[in-house]
Amino acid sequence: MEEEINKVVKSVYQSDPSVTGVMVVDESGLCLENNNVPEEAAGLFASVAARSEMALLLGANQNTESSPVVQIEADSMVIIIKRVYGYTMGIVKDKTKASGT
């Protein structure tokens, strides 16, 4: 499993030069992979992903098979959080390097 996570993280960096950090978190909020993101953010990323899924249940579209993408923007960075196959991915991008963000 660790090798597969490493491949995914590597592909994220290769596909977008504005990516400055990637974190993968398990269902319990434990950090499985961390590149340039404070480890303390693991619980925050897991919590944001879980709460966003709960918000879907409140809406008319109650498709529980899809997970929303949460994007947090600040002056110089963008944080993208999404749950995929039970794991939460947090991707940090530098806005000054972003091409389309």
C-alpha positions, 0 to 999 in steps of 0.5 A, spaced: 500 500 500 505 504 501 508 504 494 501 505 491 501 511 495 508 514 493 506 513 486 500 517 487 503 523 491 509 523 485 504 523 480 500 529 483 507 533 483 509 531 476 502 533 473 502 540 476 508 544 478 504 549 483 503 543 488 508 544 494 505 539 499 501 533 499 498 529 505 495 522 505 490 521 511 487 514 513 480 514 515 482 515 523 485 521 521 492 518 521 498 521 516 500 516 512 504 520 507 506 527 508 510 531 503 511 539 506 505 539 510 505 540 517 503 533 520 498 536 525 494 538 519 492 530 518 486 531 523 484 537 520 484 534 513 480 528 515 475 532 519 474 537 513 473 531 508 468 528 513 464 534 514 463 536 507 460 529 505 455 530 511 453 536 507 452 532 501 446 528 505 443 535 507 442 537 499 437 534 494 443 530 491 444 525 496 449 521 492 453 518 497 458 514 492 461 521 490 466 525 495 466 533 494 472 537 493 473 542 498 478 548 496 480 553 501 484 559 498 488 564 501 492 570 498 498 565 496 496 558 496 490 553 495 489 547 499 484 542 496 481 536 500 478 530 497 476 523 500 478 518 495 477 510 496 477 512 504 483 516 504 483 523 504 488 527 500 490 534 501 494 538 496 497 544 497 498 549 491 502 555 491 498 561 487 504 564 484 506 558 480 499 556 479 497 556 471 489 555 472 487 556 479 
